[in-house]
Amino acid sequence: MINASLAQWSELFMYISAIIYMIAFILFTADVASHSRTVRQLEQQDNATDQPLEAATTAHKRTSYIDSSEKGTGARGLVYKRAAERKLEGKVADSSMRWGADTSPRRAARIAVAIMIIGALVHAIGVVTRGIAAHRVPWGNMYEFCTTGALVVSTVFLILLIFRDVRFVGMLVSGLALIMMCAATIAFPTPVGHLKPALQSYWLVIHVSIAVLASGIFTITFAMAILQLLQSRREKEIIAGQKPSMPFMTMVPSSQTLENFAFRLNTVGFVMWTFTLAAGAIWAQKAWSRYWGWDVKEVWTFVIWVVYAAYLHARATRGWSGAPSAWLSIVGYLCIIFNFTVVNIFFSGLHSYSGL
């Protein structure tokens, strides 16, 4: 029996959480703008003591990327000579990403994190009440996938904040969560209903929950890959003695640090996606008496697995560190988006459960 009244409350909580995420996004954006303004003011004060552009350019010729034994920090990722690294000191955030390393006030960022916590709590209430209203797990259609996925993205971000100061990715994460909530409430509104027979299995809980959690991790690494590309470009400008663009990136760690951290997260996400693929095959055998049928959803789930497997393999090869590995991570996430949107909406098959 569907509880229509509780379902309406769930929708209200979803709308409220979307508004809260929007406020958090605005605050994270304000933090970025404030940081950029502060950096510009400091640069203006230090202009008199900056080295001439010609001297810096000459130094750049002696401090390009290396393949020699004079390494900087880390054994993986983009590595600079020590002289080049010294140029980056004070121009990027602390590589440890530990709390307390950033001594700037960043009041807007602190408030944004608090707002994100409130939003995630309200969001969780909305997801739970949706499940209670339907007497099942709320993962049966596009609306429920979007809302649950946005909750997982926010939760993964907040959990990471316990261990590392990753507020620098807050604007992208809150923005992505807001987009997912808008897509759910505007593009995919679906009344509470019963599951289709093929979905009425405990494998739904196992298969979909791990898939959504892996997607949440991949969302964080997607944001880090974008920042890695931006930071890498900015680092080259600094080493070349040019005035660096994007002053807000001083609160973001080096491209190498971002790459290393994203690699570890992608490894965890890949293991989860592998389990998702295996669990889906087992569920398919129980539902349709075959493990694999080349259904379009199955194919794209496998494509995603291949892309991230290629990323992990290429990342272990020195020639694919830096920008190439970041682009592979981005391509993998775009495949997830394609699988979730285009495949679910426009392709018919045994996995056509969009609810549209």
C-alpha positions in Angstrom: 0.0 0.0 0.0 1.5 3.3 -1.1 1.5 6.1 1.5 0.7 9.1 -0.7 0.9 11.6 2.2 4.4 10.5 3.2 5.4 10.6 -0.5 4.4 14.3 -0.6 6.5 15.0 2.5 9.4 13.2 0.8 9.1 15.5 -2.3 9.0 18.6 0.0 12.2 17.4 1.7 13.8 16.9 -1.8 12.9 20.5 -2.8 14.2 21.9 0.5 17.5 20.0 0.2 18.0 21.2 -3.4 17.6 24.8 -2.2 20.1 24.2 0.6 22.6 22.7 -1.9 22.1 25.9 -4.0 23.0 28.0 -0.9 26.1 25.9 -0.3 27.1 26.3 -3.9 26.8 30.0 -3.7 28.8 30.1 -0.5 31.6 27.9 -2.0 31.6 30.2 -5.0 31.9 33.2 -2.7 34.8 31.5 -1.0 36.5 31.1 -4.4 35.9 34.7 -5.3 37.1 36.0 -1.9 40.3 34.0 -2.2 40.9 35.2 -5.7 40.5 38.8 -4.6 42.9 38.3 -1.6 45.5 36.7 -3.9 45.3 39.6 -6.4 45.8 42.1 -3.6 48.9 40.3 -2.3 50.3 40.0 -5.8 50.0 43.8 -6.2 51.9 44.3 -3.0 54.6 42.0 -4.1 55.1 43.2 -7.6 58.1 45.3 -6.6 60.0 42.3 -5.4 59.1 39.9 -8.2 61.9 38.6 -10.4 62.0 40.0 -14.0 60.1 37.9 -16.6 63.3 37.4 -18.6 65.2 35.9 -15.7 62.3 33.7 -14.9 62.1 32.5 -18.5 65.7 31.6 -18.4 65.2 29.7 -15.2 62.4 27.8 -16.8 64.7 26.5 -19.5 66.7 24.8 -16.7 63.7 23.5 -14.7 61.3 21.8 -17.0 59.7 18.4 -16.4 62.1 15.6 -15.7 63.0 12.0 -16.5 66.1 12.2 -14.4 67.0 11.2 -10.9 66.5 14.7 -9.4 62.9 14.1 -8.4 60.7 16.3 -6.4 57.9 15.0 -4.2 56.2 11.7 -4.9 57.0 8.7 -7.2 53.9 8.9 -9.3 52.2 11.6 -11.3 53.7 14.8 -12.7 57.1 15.3 -11.2 59.1 18.5 -11.3 62.7 19.2 -10.6 63.4 20.6 -7.2 64.2 24.0 -8.5 60.8 24.1 -10.3 59.1 22.9 -7.1 60.6 25.7 -5.1 58.9 28.1 -7.6 55.6 26.5 -6.7 56.0 27.0 -3.0 53.4 29.3 -1.6 51.6 29.2 -5.0 49.6 26.0 -4.3 48.0 24.5 -1.1 49.7 22.1 1.2 50.0 18.7 -0.3 49.0 16.9 2.9 45.5 18.4 2.7 45.5 18.2 6.5 43.2 20.4 8.5 45.1 23.4 9.9 47.5 23.6 7.0 45.3 26.4 5.5 45.6 29.2 8.0 43.3 31.6 6.1 39.9 32.3 7.7 37.7 31.2 4.8 34.5 31.9 6.7 32.3 31.3 3.6 33.8 27.9 3.2 33.2 27.0 6.8 29.6 28.1 6.6 29.2 26.2 3.2 30.3 23.0 4.8 27.8 23.4 7.7 25.1 24.1 5.1 26.1 21.0 3.2 25.7 18.9 6.3 22.2 20.3 6.9 21.3 19.7 3.3 22.5 16.1 3.4 20.5 15.5 6.6 17.3 16.9 5.0 18.1 15.0 1.8 18.5 11.8 3.7 15.1 12.3 5.4 13.6 12.8 1.9 15.2 9.6 0.6 14.2 7.5 3.6 10.6 8.8 3.7 10.3 8.0 -0.1 11.4 4.4 0.7 9.0 4.1 3.6 6.1 5.5 1.5 6.7 2.9 -1.2 7.6 0.1 1.3 10.8 -0.7 -0.6 14.3 0.7 -1.3 13.9 4.0 -3.3 16.0 3.0 -6.3 13.3 2.0 -8.8 13.3 4.8 -11.4 15.3 7.8 -12.7 13.9 10.1 -10.1 15.0 7.9 -7.3 18.4 7.1 -8.9 19.1 10.9 -9.2 18.0 11.8 -5.6 19.9 8.9 -4.1 22.9 9.5 -6.2 23.0 13.2 -5.2 22.8 12.1 -1.5 25.7 9.7 -2.0 27.9 12.4 -3.7 27.2 14.8 -0.8 27.8 12.1 1.8 31.1 11.0 0.2 32.3 14.6 0.1 31.4 15.2 3.8 33.1 11.9 4.9 36.3 12.9 3.0 36.2 16.2 4.9 36.6 14.3 8.2 40.0 13.1 7.0 41.2 15.8 4.6 40.5 19.4 3.9 39.0 19.0 0.5 36.9 22.2 0.7 38.6 23.3 -2.6 36.3 20.8 -4.4 33.2 21.9 -2.6 32.0 24.2 -5.4 32.1 21.5 -8.0 30.5 18.9 -5.7 27.7 21.0 -4.4 27.1 22.2 -8.0 26.9 18.6 -9.3 24.6 17.6 -6.4 22.4 20.6 -7.2 22.2 19.6 -10.9 21.3 16.0 -10.0 18.5 17.3 -7.7 17.2 19.7 -10.4 17.2 16.8 -12.9 15.3 14.6 -10.6 12.6 17.2 -9.6 12.2 18.9 -13.0 13.1 16.3 -15.7 12.3 13.0 -14.0 9.4 13.6 -11.6 7.9 10.1 -10.9 5.0 9.3 -8.5 5.7 6.7 -5.9 4.8 3.2 -7.2 5.6 -0.5 -6.9 8.6 -2.1 -8.5 8.5 -4.0 -11.7 8.6 -7.8 -11.1 12.2 -8.1 -12.3 13.3 -5.6 -9.7 11.6 -7.3 -6.8 14.7 -9.0 -5.5 17.3 -8.5 -2.7 19.8 -8.2 -5.5 18.4 -4.7 -6.1 19.8 -3.6 -2.7 23.2 -5.2 -3.3 23.7 -4.3 -7.0 22.3 -0.8 -7.1 23.6 0.4 -3.7 27.2 -0.5 -4.6 26.8 1.0 -8.1 25.5 4.3 -6.7 28.3 4.4 -4.1 30.9 3.8 -6.8 29.3 6.6 -9.0 29.5 8.9 -6.0 33.3 8.3 -5.7 33.7 8.7 -9.4 31.9 12.1 -9.1 34.5 13.3 -6.6 37.4 12.1 -8.8 35.8 13.7 -11.8 35.9 17.1 -10.0 39.5 16.5 -8.9 40.5 15.6 -12.5 39.1 19.0 -13.7 41.0 20.8 -11.0 44.2 18.8 -11.8 44.1 20.0 -15.4 43.5 23.6 -14.3 46.3 23.4 -11.7 48.7 21.8 -14.2 48.3 24.6 -16.6 48.7 27.2 -13.8 51.9 25.5 -12.6 53.4 25.7 -16.1 52.7 29.4 -16.1 54.4 29.8 -12.7 57.5 27.9 -13.8 57.7 29.9 -17.0 57.8 33.1 -14.9 54.5 34.2 -16.2 51.8 35.8 -14.1 49.6 32.8 -13.1 45.9 32.8 -14.0 43.1 31.6 -11.8 44.4 33.0 -8.5 41.8 31.0 -6.6 43.8 27.8 -7.4 46.3 28.8 -4.6 43.9 27.1 -2.2 44.1 23.9 -4.3 47.0 21.4 -3.9 49.4 20.7 -6.7 48.3 18.8 -9.7 50.5 15.9 -8.6 48.7 15.7 -5.2 45.3 15.8 -6.9 46.3 13.1 -9.3 47.6 10.8 -6.5 44.6 11.3 -4.3 42.1 10.8 -7.2 44.0 7.6 -8.2 43.5 6.1 -4.7 39.8 7.0 -4.8 39.4 5.7 -8.3 40.9 2.4 -7.2 38.2 2.0 -4.5 35.5 3.0 -7.0 36.8 0.5 -9.6 36.7 -2.3 -7.1 33.1 -1.4 -6.3 32.2 -1.1 -10.0 33.7 -4.6 -10.6 31.5 -5.9 -7.8 28.5 -4.1 -9.4 29.2 -5.8 -12.8 29.5 -9.2 -11.1 26.4 -8.8 -9.0 24.5 -7.6 -12.0 25.4 -10.8 -13.9 24.3 -13.0 -11.0 21.0 -11.1 -10.7 20.5 -11.4 -14.5 20.9 -15.2 -14.2 18.3 -15.3 -11.5 15.9 -13.0 -13.3 16.3 -14.0 -16.9 18.2 -17.3 -16.7 21.4 -16.0 -18.3 24.4 -14.2 -16.9 25.1 -11.9 -19.9 22.8 -11.0 -22.8 24.5 -7.9 -24.4 21.6 -5.7 -23.3 22.6 -2.1 -23.9 22.7 -1.3 -20.2 25.0 -4.3 -19.6 27.2 -3.3 -22.5 27.7 0.3 -21.2 28.3 -1.0 -17.6 31.1 -3.1 -19.1 32.4 -0.1 -21.2 32.7 1.9 -18.0 34.6 -0.9 -16.3 37.0 -1.1 -19.3 37.6 2.7 -19.3 38.5 2.8 -15.6 40.5 -0.4 -15.9 42.5 1.4 -18.7 42.9 4.4 -16.5 44.3 2.3 -13.6 46.7 0.5 -16.0 47.7 3.7 -17.8 48.2 5.5 -14.5 50.7 2.8 -13.5 52.6 3.6 -16.7 54.8 6.7 -16.4 54.0 8.0 -19.8 50.3 8.2 -18.9 50.6 10.3 -15.8 49.5 13.9 -15.6 46.9 15.2 -18.1 46.3 11.9 -20.0 45.3 10.1 -16.8 43.0 13.1 -15.8 41.3 12.9 -19.2 40.8 9.2 -18.9 39.1 9.7 -15.5 36.9 12.4 -17.1 36.0 10.1 -20.0 35.1 7.4 -17.6 32.7 9.7 -15.7 31.2 10.9 -19.0 30.5 7.3 -19.8 28.7 7.0 -16.5 26.6 10.0 -17.3 25.8 8.6 -20.7 24.8 5.3 -19.2 22.6 6.9 -16.6 20.8 9.4 -18.9 20.9 8.6 -22.6 20.8 4.8 -22.2 18.1 4.9 -19.6 15.9 7.3 -21.5 16.4 6.6 -25.2 17.3 2.9 -25.4 14.8 0.1 -24.9 15.9 -3.1 -23.2 15.5 -5.3 -20.2 16.9 -2.5 -18.0 14.4 0.1 -19.1 13.3 1.1 -15.6 13.5 4.9 -16.0 9.9 5.3 -15.0 9.4 7.9 -17.7 
